[in-house]
Amino acid sequence: MSQSPLPGQSDVANDPDSQQNTVDSTHNPLPIAEMDDTVIPNSYATPTHAILAPVMFDPHPGHDRDHEAADALAKDETDQFRRRNISYAAVRRFVGTPLREYLIFTGLSTMERARVLRILSGQSITSFLIFLFPDLITPQQMYAWGIPYGVAAELILHAEGFYQKLLQKERRYRARSLEL
């Protein structure tokens, strides 16, 4: 004489074979963190288009430039250790130098080179020349694109060394061609 379940009840709980396949709803093996209701004000949120926006340049100030203030700022710049003997004519000659050669020169691992090359190609950067001019690109911009900050800094730090290497290579080639 088995009892029939009341309406709305199931007899599954009384069946010992079906109890092994049921999940105890009171025990959750994965704890769920409480939702934090923190709201970020709009003034702190950075829109994606602002991160990836191109850098805007001010027009050349010409004679209106404040020379004393500019000299004071130049002393505090982190970029002051870089030499600035970059020739526009040489820069034009090196435009076709593949970015892959520069990435090898920087000493990045093969995996880092592939990742950086993919990211920079997505930003239409195909030459090392942009790294010669820190006003055009910064490690912070590259970090926003997905390049680790340390790698981005290496890319900027090695640019002038690679430029000088290309100049030396060009001088040796010219010297050999004059000997012939």
N, C-alpha and C positions, 0 to 999 in steps of 0.2 A: 504494500500500500504506500505508494509514493504520493507525496503531496504535490498538487499542481501549483505552479507559481501564481501569485496574484496578478491581476492585470497590471501591466507596466513593469513587471519584474521579469528577470530572465532566470532560467534554471542553469545558466552557464557557471555561476559561482558555486553551485552545489556539485558540479561535475568535476571530480579530481583530475581527469585527463586534460581538461581544458584549462586548468589553472596554471600549468607549466608554461603555456604560450602567452599568458597575459602579462602585461607590463604594469608594475605597481606605480600608479600615478603619484603616490606620495613620496617616492624616492626618485630623484632626478640625478643621474650620475654626472651630468654636466651642469655646474652651477651657472645661473644666468645673472650677470651683473645688473644691478639696478640702473635704470636709465637716468642719466644726469640731465637735468633740465636747464643746463647752462645755455644762455642765449648770447651769441656774439653780436655786439652792436655793428651796424653797417659801417661805422667809421673805422673798425678794425679789420673788417673783411677785405681781402684783396681780390678783386675780380681777375679772372684768368686772362682777359684781354690786356690788363695792365701789366701783367708779368711778361707776356710775349710781345708787347708793343715795341715797335722799332724805336731806337734812340733818336731823339730830336736834337738838332744842333742849333745853337744860337748863331746868328750871322757874325762875321768877323767884325770886331769892334773898331778896327782901324785906329785913327788918331785919338779917339775918345777913350782909349784903354787907360786904366789906372795902373801905371807901371809900378809904383811902389807896392800896391796891394798884390799885384801879380807876382812880384819878386818874393814877397813874404810868403805867399801861398806855395811858390815853387820850392822853398826851403823845407816845407812841411810835407810835401807830397811823398808818398811811398814809392813813386815811380822815379825818383831822382837818381837811383843807382844805374838806371839804364842810359846807355850812350844814345845820343840822338844823331848820329852821322848816317842817316838813311837817305839814300839818293832816290829821287823820284824815277829817274831813268832806269836804275837797277830794279826798282820795284816793278816797273812795267815789264822788264825782261823776265822776271821771275813769276809772272802771273800764271803761266802754264805748269808750274811745278806741282806735281800731284801731292795732295794732302797726305796720302799714305806714306810718302817719303819722310815728311815732317814728323808724323806720328812715330815712325821707326826711330828717328833721331832723338825724340824726347825720351826714349827708353821705356815706353809703356809696354805692358805684356801684350801678347797676341789677342787675348780676350778683351782687354781694355781698348786696344786699338780698334777692334771690330765694332765694339759698342759705341765708342766715340765717333768713329767714321759714320756709322748709321745715323746717329743723332745729328751730327753736323751736316750731313747730306740732306737730312730732312729740313734743316734751316737754310739750305742753299749755300752753305759754306764749303767751297771746293778747293781753297788755297790757304796756305799758312799765313798769308800776308795780313789778314785781318788781325792776327795776334800781335803783329808789330805795333799796332795802334790801340792802346788800352782805352782810348775814348770810344772806340767802336764796339768793344766787347769786354765784358768783365767776368770774373769767376762766378759772381752772383747770378748773372744771366744764364751762364752755362749750367749752373746748379739747378736753376728753375727748369731747364730743358731735360734734366735727368743725368747730367755728367757730375760725378762726385767732385766736391769742392777742391780737394787736393789735386786731382787730375786736371781740373780746369786751371788751377794755379800753375801747374807744370807746363801746360800748353802755352800760357802767356810768358812764363819765365824763359823758355827755351827759344822763343821766336827770333830774338836778335842773334843768338848764337848760330841758328840755322841760316839766317840771312848772311852772316859773315862767312860761314862755310861755303855757301853758294858763290859769294864774291871771290873767295880764294880759288875755288874750282874753276871759275870763269877766267881768272888771271892766269892760272896754270895752262889752261887750254889755249889762251891767246899767246902765251910765251912759247908753247910748243909749235903753234902754227907759224910764228915768226921765224923759228929755227929752221923750218922746212924750206 
